Amino acid sequence: MTFTFADGVRGLRAGSLTAADAAERLIGELTDAELLGLLDGDVPVWRVARLPAMMRAGPISGGAVPRLGIPGIRFSDGPRGVVMGRSTSFPVTMARAAGWDPSLEFEVGLAIGREARAQGANYSGAVCVNLLRHPAWGRAQECYGEDPVLTGRMGAALTRGLRHHVMACVKHFALNSMENARFTIDVLASPHALHEVWLPHFKTVVDAGADSVMTSYNKVNGFHADENRVLLTDILRDEWGFQGFVTSDWVWGTHDPIVSLEAGLDIEMPLRMHRARALPGAIEETGRSSCARRGAFSPPFCGTR
């Protein structure tokens, strides 16, 4: 008998299966094409111009397998409120940081998560913890400020609130604090600066239970963030013990599809683009199944929380 996503959810709720067991059984049911489909978004390349309208209309999916009932990740953005429908608009992140109140930020996370889930999302990109370097930065209002301690505590509170209803994604990993040159700049930072200034707030959010990390567009010490094994594997997974999944920043965030996979980038979002073209003839079973396991049965994903 075919094992479906619904069977896995029932087993988790009944306590007869662990998330790892359910994921392994599902992987055993997937065809090669379906396994590869877990490694990128579900949006066709030709619809890229429609992405803003699509995000307002509903969540953007990745890795859905209708044959087995796997919903995939269903992403909704919005650091100041869900971008879909008639959702609540909260004060911008910078304004909320000025309150120095993690308990209130937790409540904001609860509300954003509830509204995202009610509109079909299971995965929120609301946790933006880039450090502010200059107030003229175009996304300054999306971050908590220049202090990694305050940023980490506020981001962790938002994450804990979100996770009552959806998976929480923290972004943009890492050293993404400018707008115009973010696609081309190579940010150079010593290990000392990385671990004392540019990464502590990400670790605080990961320790709070973040289910996913989104990479940035820029290079860090010579390597694009999506291809940066030091960041994605050595630090994030091996040093910090992160067990979730890593996605690219959208559209232009994946460079070499194979190098990025080996470095630790699990999912190219939101388009079926680079990996769909390059991976079918290049990837081994061990490479793709390890990525497929991550996130498949996170508690908010399957409704066990």
Secondary structure, DSSP 8 states (H G I E B T S, - for coil): ----HHHHHHHHHHTSS-HHHHHHHHHHH--HHHHHHTTBBSEEGGGGGGHHHHHHHS-EEES-BGGGTB--EEEE--TTS-SSTT------HHHHHTTT-HHHHHHHHHHHHHHHHHTT-SEEEEEE----S-TT-TTGGGS--S-HHHHHHHHHHHHHHHTTTSEEEEEEETT---STTTTT-EE---HHHIIIIISHHHHHHHHTT--EEEE-SSEETTEEGGG-HIIIIIIIIIIT---SEEE--TTTS--SHHHHHHHT--BB-SEE-HHHHHSTTT--HHHHHHHHHTTTT-HHHHT--
